[in-house]
């Protein structure tokens, strides 16, 4: 199968596993915003974001080594078993220690603290299992696990939050039960238990895996700072209710991650395999253009759909969140481009550069946020996020060229960005006629930018359907 064909196939399969989690978050959004107070929803948002901090800190990101190292040994059963066993031999005890410390230092009632710790543990384990599945090229099983988690979150949220009125406690129960169910499914369907053998536990192997993964910790921590520092600063200075508004403002822009995560997961596998090819420079350059246009096209569609999505999905007094979204839309777009370039670092196992570039951006985000929040309120949070991602994008554009001679069409980049800004202005105006114009404009932009990719995915999709009849 050609590289482009494999990329299209993996994109289709992984889109299932990335679409439903986002769909679940939006199906449950009216329930959460309608049944929880602003303060409870702000706390709930902090809990869900905190898991992205604890996972890398507790595991030294060793699960990222699962994906990258397994790609190189897919035909070696003995080495596969060694990698998988040693990854979980490290993850489980370190996670338990970290969660025990967290339980005693975290404020609040013992019952909900215990629930949060259980949820964090389940999330850590299921993420490790998913990376193993991706490394073994079991992308369909990865997607099935995500589907189960998504359906679980929706069903359990309805039961514990909407029906039983358990409030914040019910929302955490829903998260925990969905993650546990997903973990059981991926272990059984993927038969991951076959790769566990305590006799192959090796300190040397764990050291080798950590040598690759630990530089990713500063990257994850820095990404956490950019995602969570806004919430913490807003909560401390403006209060939990303001954080609830800011969290809602992020919901629709974060839908761009649906497209970005799908493509990036498929892309990282191709990038790692292609890194040894002679035409790697040309391939990475072409894929940058594809990624840029694809994300720009999806963002254009998302912007023109925002007035309708906001009306359908948001309940309660969150009108001011709408005006934060233009900045956050652009921030998510630049983040998607940063992620693409980060895939090249992963392909060449240059994880130190990933961490360094992200740390610089995170510091800028925090400084701008703290410096301006007393003057411009929530705009400091959304503005600092945008600026930090622009800086990260530019930094990586330059820095990644030490690995591969990637070429950029600067003129094309500038034109596309101007088009996106025009769409954002039309969306911000909140006028019906302009919204209609925006819909037509957004569809045309998506089609023009992504004609070749749409054709490739369409043909591959038809082929997959025919093979499964």
N, C-alpha and C positions, 0 to 999 in steps of 0.2 A: 504494500500500500504506500502511496506517495506521502510525503510529509504533510502536504496540504490536505490530502484526504484523511489522514489520521487526525490532524488537528480539527477538521470539521466533524469527524465522528465523535471524538472526545468532547468537543464543544456541545454537541447535541445531547450526549449521555449525561454530562456533568451539569447541563442546564437544568435537568430535572432536579438534581440535588441542590441547586442554588436558588431555583425559582420558588419552590414550595416553602422553604424557610422564610423567605421574604413575604410570601403570600400569607403565611401563618401570622407573621408579626402585624400585618395590616388587617387581617380578619379579626385578630384579638384586640387591635388598637381601640375600636369603639367600645369594646367591653371594658378595657382597662381605664380608658379616659372617662368612661361613663360611671363606672362602679368605684373607682379609687378617687380619693381627694387629690388635689394638686401636690400636696406634701407627700402622700403615699406613692403617687406615680413618680415623683422626683426621686424618692428613695428606691423604688423598684428599678428605675433607670440606672442608678448608681450601682446596684447589685449586679445587673446584667453586664455593665461595662467593667466592673471590678474583676470579673472572671478572666478578662483578657489581660489583666495585670498578673493575677496569681498563677495562671498557667505557665508562662515563660519563667517566672521567678522560681516556681516550685520544681520545674523539670529541666531547667537550663535549655529549654527548647530542643531537647533531644529527639522529640517526635519529628522535627524537621529533617533530622538525619535519616529517619526511617524512609521517607519518600526518596531522598536524593541517593542514598546508598543502595537501596533495593533496586533502583533502576539499573545499576551496573551489574547486579548478580541474579537477574531473574531466571537464569538457566542453571543456577547452582543451589540446589535444595539445602545443602549443609550450611552454606553461608547465609541463606535466607533465615534459617532457624536460629543461627547465632545472632544475627542482627535483631530479629524480632524479640527473642528471649531477653537479650541484654537491655534492650530499650525498656521493656516493662519491668525488668528487675531493678532498673534505676527509678522509673517513674513512680511506682507504687509506694515504696518506703519514703521517698523524699516528699511526695504529695501528702502522705499521712502526717509527717512531721510538720510540714508547713501549715496544714489545716488545723492541727492541734494548737499551734502557736496563734493562729488567726482566731480561733474560738475564744481564747482567753484575753486577747487584746481588743477584740471587736466589742463595741458598746451595744447595749440592748438586751432584750429578754433572751434567756438561755435557749428557749424552744426555737425561736426563729434563727438564732445564731447557729444552732445545730442543723437546721434545715438548709441554711445557706452553705454550710460546710459540706453537707452531703451533695448538694447540687454542684458545687465546685469540683468535688472529687469525680462525680459522674461525668462532668463535662471534660475534665482532663483525660479520663480514660477513653471516652468515646472519640475525642480528637486524636489521641494516639492511635487508636484502632483504625480510624479513617485514613490517617497518613500511611499506615502499613498497607491498607487496601489499595491506595493510589500507587504506592511504590511497586506493588505486585500486579499492577495493571488491571485491578478489579474495580474499575470505575463505576460499573453498574451497581455493585454492592455498596459502594460509597453513596451513590444517589439513593438507593433504597433506604439506607440508614438515615439519610437526611429527610426523606419522605416520612418515615415513621416518627422522627422527632417533631417534624412540623405538624403532622396530624395530632400527635400527642399534646403539643402545646395548645392547639386550638380546642381540642375536646376537654382537656383538663382545666383550661381557663374558663370554659363555659360552666363546667361542673363546680369548681371551687370558688370562682370569683363571682360569676353571674348568678348561679343557682343557689349555692350554699352561703353566699355573702361572707366568705372568709377574709375578704380584703387583701391586704399585703401578704399575709401568711398564705392565703390561697394561691396567690400568684407565684410565690416561691415553690410551693408544693407542685404546682403545674410544671414549672421549669425542671424540677428534680425528677419527677416521674417520667417526663418526656425524654430526658437524657438517659435515664436508666433503661427505658424501653428500647431506645435507639442502640444502646451499648449491647444489650442482649441480642438484638437482631443482627447486628454486624458481626458479632463474634460467632454466632451460629451459622448464618448464611455464608459468611466468608471462611468458615472453618478455621478461624485464626488460632484456635486452641491446638491445632496440629503443629503449629510452629513454636510452641512453648516446650522447652526442655531444660530443666534446671541444671542438668549436667554440663551444659555448654556456657553457663554464666562465667564471664571472664572479666577481670578488672582491666586487662589490657584493651579488650574490645570496647568496654564502656568508655575508657579514656579516649580511644580513637573517635568514637561517636561524639563525645562531648567536645573534643578538639574542633570538630566541624561546627557543632551547634551553639556553643556558648557565645560566640560573637553575635549570634542572632538575638541574644537576650537584650543587649542594649538597644537593638533595633526595635524589638517588641515593647520594651519599656518606654522607649521614646515615642513610639506610635501610641502607646497608652497615655503618655503625658499629653500628646496632642489631642487625643479623644476625651480623656477624663479630666485633664487639668481645667478645661473650660467649665465642666460641670462642677468641679470642686470650687473654683474661684467664684462662679455664679452663685452657688449654694451658700458659700461663706459670706459673701458680700451682699447679695441680693435676696437670698433666702431660697428654700426648697421649691416654693411656688414658681419662682422665676426659672429655676432649673427644669421644672416640668414644662414650661413654655418652650425653653430652648431644646429640650428633648423632642418635643413634638415637631419643632421646626426642622429637626434633623431627619425625621422619618421619611418624608418623600424624597429629599435629595439622596438619602442612603440607598434608595432603590437602584441608583446607578451601579452600586456594588453588585447588584444581581447580575448585570451583564459583565461587569469587570471580573468578578470572582469566577464566573463560568469560563470566560475566555482565558483568564490567567492560569487557572489550574490545568487546563488543556495545554496552554502555551508553555508552562514550566517544564512539562514532560518533553515536549518537542525541543525546547531550548537546550535541555541537558543532553539530549541525544545528538543534536546537531553541532554542539560545541566542538566536536572533534572533526567535523567535516571541513573541506577546503573552502567551500563557498559560504562559510558561516557569516562573514561580514555582510555579503549581499542579502543573505536570508534574514538576518536580524534587522537590516535596514528596511527591507520590504515589509516585515512584520510590524515594525514600528509604525509605518504609514497605515497599515491595516488596523492596528490597535487604536491609533489616534482617530481615524475616521469612524471606526465602529463605535467607540465611546462617545464621540461627538454626535453621531447620529442618534444613539440611544438617549443622550442627554437632551437633544432637540425634541424628541418625542415626549420625554418626561416633562419637560418644561411646558409644552403646549397642553399636556393633560393635567397639569397641576391644579388649575381652578376647580375642575370637576373632582379630582381625587381629594382635595382638601375638603370640599363640601360633603363628600360621601364618607370619608374616613374619620374626620376629626369631630369629636363631640365635646361640649363644654366651652368654657371661655378661653379659647386659645387663638383668637383672631390676630393678635400681635405676632404670633409665630410666622404668619404668612410673609411678613416683610423681612424676615431673617433669611428666607430661603434662597433668594438670588445669589447671595454671597456663598452660601453653603453648596449650591449647585455647582458653581465654579470650583469650589474647594474639592468636591468629590471627583470632578473631572480631572483635575491635576493629580489627585491621589491615584487615580486609575493609571495615569501615565507613569507615575513613580513606581507603581507596582510592576508594570511591564519591564521597566529598566532594572528593577530589583531581580526579576527572573533571570536576567543575564548574569548578575553576580552569583546567583545560586547555581547556574549552569557551570560556571567556572570555579565553583566552590570558594569564591572570594567573599565569605560572609563578614569579614572585618569591615569591608567598605560599606556593606549594607548598614551595619550598626553606626559607623561614623557619620555617614550622610544623614541618617535619620536623627541622630543626637543633636547635630547642629540645628536642624529644622525645629526640633522640639524645644530647644532653649529659646529660639526666637519666638515661638508660639506663646510660651509661658510669660516671657518678658512683656510682649505686646499686650497680652491679655490683662495682666496685673496693672500695667501702666495706664491703660485706657478705660477700664471697666467703670471707674467712678465718673468718667466724663461722658461716655456714649453708651453705657449700659450693655445690653445684650449684643449690640453691634461690635463690641470689643471681642467677644467670644467668636462670633462668626467671621469677623474680619481677620483676627489673628490666625484662625484656622486656614483661611484662604491664602494669606501671605506666607505662612509656613510651608504649605504644600507647593506654592509657586517656587519658593526658594529651594525646596527639596528636588523639585523637577529639574530646575536649571542646573543645580549642583550635580545631579546624577547624569544629566545629558552630557556634561563635560567629563566627569570622572569615569564613566563607563567606557569611554573611548581608549582608556589604557588597556582594556581587555579585547575590544573588538572595534574595528574602524567603521562604526555605524555612521550613516549619512542622514542628515535632516534637511527637509525642504522647508526652510524658514518662512518663505513667502506663503506657502500653503497653510502652515500652522497659524500665521497671523490672520489670514482671511477667514479661516474656520472659527477662530476665537472671536472675531468681529461679528460673525453671523450669530454665534451663541449669545453674545452680549445683546444683540438686537432682539433676540427672542426673549431674553430675560427682562428687558425693558418693557416689551409688550405685555408680558405676564404680570409684571409689577403694577401696571396701570389699572388692572382689574375692570376692564371695559369689555362688554360682551362682544362687540364687533371686532375688537382687537384680538380677543381670545379665538374667535373663529378664523381670523387671518393667520394667527399663530399656528393653529392646527394644520392648515393647508401648508404653511411654510415649513413646519417641522417634518411632515411626511415627505415633502419634496427633498429637503436637505438629507434626510436619512437615506432615501432611495438613491440619490445622486452619489453620495459619499461611499455607499456600500453595495453597489450593484454587483461587483464581482463576488464578494463574500456571500451575499444573499443567494446568488446562483449556485455557489459551491455547497452551501449548507442545504439548499433545497434538493439538489441532486443526491447528496449523501443521505438525506432524510428519506427520500423515495427508495433508495437502494436498501436502507436498513429495514424499511417496512416490507419491501418485497421479500427479503431474506427471512423474515419472521412469519410470513404467511404459511 
